[in-house]
Amino acid sequence: MAALKNQRFHIVNLGCAKNLVEGEHLAGLLQAAGWTPEPDPAAAQLLLVNTCGFIEPAVNEALDAALELGLTKQPGQTLAVVGCLVGRYGKKLALNLPEVDIFIAPGELNRLLEHLASPPAGRIAMASPRGIFGAEHPRALSTGPGWAYLRVADGCPHHCAFCTIPAIRGRLRSRPLADVKAEAQRLAAAGVRELNLVAQDLTCYGQDLPDRPDLAALLQALAQVEGVAWLRALYLHPDFVDEALIRVMAALPKVLPYFDLPLQHVADPVLRAMRRQRSGAELRALINKVRELAPGAVLRSTLLVGHPGEGPAEFAELMEFVREARLDHLGVFAFSPEPGTRSARLPAPPAEEAQERRERIMARQQALSRETLAGLVGRELPILVLGPHPESELLWWGRLERQAPEVDGQVIITEGAAAPGAVATCRITASHDYDLEAALLP
């Protein structure tokens, strides 16, 4: 590996938070081996595209990024495409992207340095068995001061009809609880105050481990980590959230009362077509139970419109649910028929109609969000100060407990000062559709 030292790498991270964590580990491995990050691809010896391959738009984005770098690649540069796109399409990529030098599937990412030193046969490294990054692997944080994602598992045991993740990522592989806690302690020692737990489905955590620790046990262990102020659990499959978990999340002071429940739909014909377990009535009851046991809880969800089984009546039921449930945060996606999934073989509404339905729900949610945020004006609330705003150094920004990173809006800080990464107190001074303005208090 000595010949590879003192070289530069340029990395493009695409997709979800879990991908970002893997990208941070890739950067950490390279830097530990003597490589230097380089923002300009033309000045780097290694060009690394860390891809998503979940749905067609993500596939296209990943291909575009690889092709763009491939067009400008110079002699002496190595172009590596890694991650979910490779896991989904495998050898087909090697046949269709001759400008790429190395393809590495998700389960082989922790062997990046080996594959760079000795390229795999056929230019592609597929995982067998599948690996997962742990506390022993270097990691170069890219999220800024005060917060980080903490990935606790990979893979998924569910078989939702519309989803490609089990085929791409394979079976559930949980990290041992002690390993997760060790990384949390290391992050806290580096100044991280907010840990955002991520996995394909956090509710399945530990089911594959010998001692079978569950998410509640993991949260209880992480709540003991000194220096961590906020713990946020992202993606709780609603079919497997029970009263015991809700009570634990409500009881632990460091665990934010933030419930990320990807419902996808509430009409029973659609839920059955999706191969979800709970009925619409049971999902409504779950939301009521969360609000009963965790007063003041923040609820986020995602919906999938245009899925097979969704006719006008089912969509009308979904629209009414959005009005009644008054979720704090909501993401809506139009169905994309992905090859190899059960849903892709079923008749579905036209894509244009699905997109129009998405826009209608988002318009309704926008109005609800505006009303909710207006009710926060004048309140004094904890805020994680993130520092200068990425779009203007004249402004600072932060997030409230109710705002997950990247998806839930932000707080523009108009007055006061605090160290980036600190948890301070602010007074909300103005509200918008999704964002807030605030003044930091002394």
Backbone hydrogen bonds, N-H to C=O, Kabsch-Sander energy under -0.5 kcal/mol:
donor,donor_aa,acceptor,acceptor_aa,energy
4,L,1,M,-1.5
5,K,2,A,-1.4
6,N,34,G,-1.4
7,Q,4,L,-0.7
9,F,36,T,-2.3
10,H,46,L,-2.8
12,V,48,L,-2.7
13,N,11,I,-0.5
14,L,12,V,-0.5
14,L,50,N,-2.3
20,L,16,C,-1.8
21,V,17,A,-2.1
22,E,18,K,-1.8
23,G,19,N,-2.6
24,E,20,L,-2.3
25,H,21,V,-2.1
26,L,22,E,-2.5
27,A,23,G,-2.4
28,G,24,E,-2.1
29,L,25,H,-2.8
30,L,26,L,-2.2
31,Q,27,A,-2.6
32,A,28,G,-2.4
33,A,29,L,-1.1
34,G,31,Q,-1.6
35,W,30,L,-2.7
36,T,7,Q,-2.4
38,E,9,F,-2.8
43,A,40,D,-1.6
44,A,41,P,-1.3
45,Q,8,R,-1.8
46,L,8,R,-1.9
47,L,78,T,-3.4
48,L,10,H,-3.2
48,L,46,L,-0.6
49,V,47,L,-0.5
49,V,80,A,-2.7
50,N,12,V,-3.0
50,N,48,L,-0.6
51,T,49,V,-0.8
51,T,82,V,-2.9
58,A,55,I,-0.5
59,V,55,I,-2.2
60,N,56,E,-2.6
61,E,57,P,-2.2
62,A,58,A,-2.3
63,L,59,V,-2.6
64,D,60,N,-2.6
65,A,61,E,-2.1
66,A,62,A,-2.3
67,L,63,L,-2.8
68,E,64,D,-2.5
69,L,65,A,-1.9
70,G,66,A,-2.4
71,L,67,L,-2.3
72,T,68,E,-0.9
73,K,69,L,-0.7
77,Q,74,Q,-2.1
78,T,45,Q,-2.9
80,A,47,L,-3.3
80,A,78,T,-0.6
81,V,102,I,-2.5
82,V,49,V,-2.9
82,V,80,A,-0.5
83,G,104,I,-2.0
84,C,51,T,-1.5
86,V,83,G,-0.7
87,G,83,G,-1.9
88,R,84,C,-2.2
89,Y,85,L,-2.4
90,G,86,V,-2.3
92,K,89,Y,-1.9
93,L,90,G,-1.5
94,A,90,G,-0.7
95,L,91,K,-1.6
96,N,92,K,-1.5
97,L,93,L,-2.0
100,V,97,L,-1.7
101,D,79,L,-2.2
102,I,79,L,-1.6
103,F,123,R,-2.9
104,I,81,V,-1.9
105,A,125,A,-2.9
108,E,105,A,-1.9
109,L,106,P,-1.5
111,R,108,E,-1.9
112,L,109,L,-1.7
115,H,111,R,-2.2
116,L,112,L,-2.1
117,A,113,L,-2.1
118,S,114,E,-2.4
123,R,120,P,-2.0
124,I,121,A,-1.2
125,A,103,F,-2.7
126,M,124,I,-0.6
128,S,129,P,-0.9
131,G,107,G,-1.7
137,H,134,G,-1.7
140,A,24,E,-2.3
141,L,139,R,-0.8
147,W,144,G,-0.8
148,A,194,E,-1.9
150,L,196,N,-2.5
152,V,198,V,-2.1
153,A,198,V,-0.6
154,D,173,R,-1.8
156,C,170,G,-2.2
161,A,274,M,-2.4
163,C,160,C,-1.3
167,A,164,T,-0.5
168,I,164,T,-1.8
169,R,165,I,-3.6
170,G,165,I,-0.6
170,G,166,P,-1.6
173,R,154,D,-3.0
175,R,152,V,-2.5
180,V,176,P,-2.2
181,K,177,L,-2.6
182,A,178,A,-2.1
183,E,179,D,-1.9
184,A,180,V,-2.3
185,Q,181,K,-2.4
186,R,182,A,-1.9
187,L,183,E,-2.6
188,A,184,A,-2.5
189,A,185,Q,-2.2
190,A,186,R,-1.0
191,G,188,A,-1.8
192,V,187,L,-2.2
193,R,146,G,-2.4
194,E,146,G,-2.1
195,L,230,W,-2.5
196,N,148,A,-2.3
196,N,194,E,-0.5
197,L,195,L,-0.7
197,L,232,R,-3.0
198,V,150,L,-2.1
202,L,235,Y,-2.0
204,C,201,D,-1.3
205,Y,202,L,-1.9
207,Q,204,C,-2.1
209,L,206,G,-1.4
212,R,209,L,-1.0
218,L,214,D,-2.1
219,L,215,L,-2.8
220,Q,216,A,-2.2
221,A,217,A,-2.0
222,L,218,L,-2.7
223,A,219,L,-2.0
224,Q,221,A,-1.2
225,V,222,L,-1.7
228,V,225,V,-1.2
229,A,193,R,-2.4
230,W,193,R,-2.4
231,L,254,K,-2.6
232,R,195,L,-2.7
234,L,197,L,-2.2
234,L,232,R,-0.6
236,L,260,D,-3.2
237,H,235,Y,-0.6
240,F,237,H,-2.1
241,V,238,P,-0.6
242,D,240,F,-0.6
246,I,242,D,-2.0
247,R,243,E,-2.4
248,V,244,A,-2.0
249,M,245,L,-2.6
250,A,246,I,-2.1
251,A,247,R,-1.6
252,L,248,V,-1.8
255,V,252,L,-0.9
256,L,231,L,-2.9
256,L,254,K,-0.6
258,Y,256,L,-2.7
259,F,257,P,-0.5
259,F,298,V,-3.2
260,D,233,A,-0.6
260,D,258,Y,-0.7
261,L,259,F,-1.0
261,L,300,R,-2.8
263,L,261,L,-1.8
264,Q,302,T,-2.9
265,H,263,L,-1.7
270,V,267,A,-0.6
271,L,267,A,-2.5
272,R,268,D,-2.6
273,A,269,P,-1.8
274,M,270,V,-2.2
275,R,271,L,-0.6
275,R,272,R,-1.0
276,R,271,L,-2.6
283,L,279,S,-2.1
284,R,280,G,-2.2
285,A,281,A,-2.1
286,L,282,E,-1.9
287,I,283,L,-1.9
288,N,284,R,-2.1
289,K,285,A,-2.4
290,V,286,L,-2.5
291,R,287,I,-2.1
292,E,288,N,-1.8
293,L,289,K,-2.7
294,A,290,V,-2.4
297,A,294,A,-1.9
298,V,257,P,-3.1
300,R,259,F,-2.6
300,R,298,V,-0.5
301,S,329,H,-1.4
303,L,331,G,-2.3
304,L,264,Q,-2.7
305,V,303,L,-0.5
305,V,333,F,-2.7
310,E,307,H,-2.0
311,G,309,G,-1.0
315,F,311,G,-2.4
316,A,312,P,-2.3
317,E,313,A,-2.0
318,L,314,E,-1.9
319,M,315,F,-2.6
320,E,316,A,-2.2
321,F,317,E,-2.1
322,V,318,L,-2.3
323,R,319,M,-1.8
324,E,320,E,-2.5
325,A,321,F,-3.4
326,R,322,V,-1.4
328,D,299,L,-1.1
329,H,299,L,-2.0
331,G,301,S,-2.2
333,F,303,L,-2.6
335,F,305,V,-2.9
338,E,336,S,-0.8
341,T,338,E,-2.0
343,S,161,A,-2.5
345,R,342,R,-1.5
346,L,343,S,-1.7
354,A,350,P,-2.2
355,Q,351,A,-2.3
356,E,352,E,-2.0
357,R,353,E,-2.3
358,R,354,A,-2.2
359,E,355,Q,-2.2
360,R,356,E,-1.8
361,I,357,R,-2.2
362,M,358,R,-2.5
363,A,359,E,-2.0
364,R,360,R,-1.8
365,Q,361,I,-2.8
366,Q,362,M,-2.5
367,A,363,A,-1.6
368,L,364,R,-1.9
369,S,365,Q,-3.1
370,R,366,Q,-2.3
371,E,367,A,-1.9
372,T,368,L,-2.5
373,L,369,S,-2.8
374,A,370,R,-1.8
375,G,371,E,-1.2
375,G,372,T,-0.6
376,L,373,L,-1.8
377,V,373,L,-0.5
377,V,374,A,-1.0
378,G,428,I,-2.9
379,R,376,L,-2.3
381,L,379,R,-0.5
381,L,426,C,-2.4
383,I,424,A,-2.6
384,L,399,R,-3.0
385,V,383,I,-0.7
385,V,422,A,-2.9
386,L,397,W,-2.5
387,G,397,W,-0.9
389,H,392,S,-0.8
389,H,395,L,-3.4
392,S,389,H,-1.1
395,L,392,S,-1.3
396,W,413,I,-1.2
397,W,387,G,-2.1
398,G,411,V,-2.0
399,R,384,L,-1.7
401,E,382,P,-0.6
403,Q,400,L,-1.9
404,A,402,R,-0.6
407,V,404,A,-0.7
408,D,404,A,-1.3
411,V,398,G,-2.5
412,I,436,L,-3.1
413,I,396,W,-2.6
413,I,411,V,-0.6
414,T,412,I,-0.7
414,T,438,A,-2.6
415,E,438,A,-0.8
421,G,385,V,-3.8
422,A,419,A,-2.1
424,A,383,I,-2.8
424,A,422,A,-0.7
426,C,381,L,-2.7
427,R,439,A,-2.7
428,I,379,R,-2.5
428,I,426,C,-0.5
429,T,437,E,-2.4
430,A,437,E,-1.4
432,H,435,D,-2.4
436,L,410,Q,-2.4
437,E,430,A,-2.6
438,A,412,I,-2.4
439,A,427,R,-2.2
440,L,415,E,-2.8
441,L,425,T,-2.9
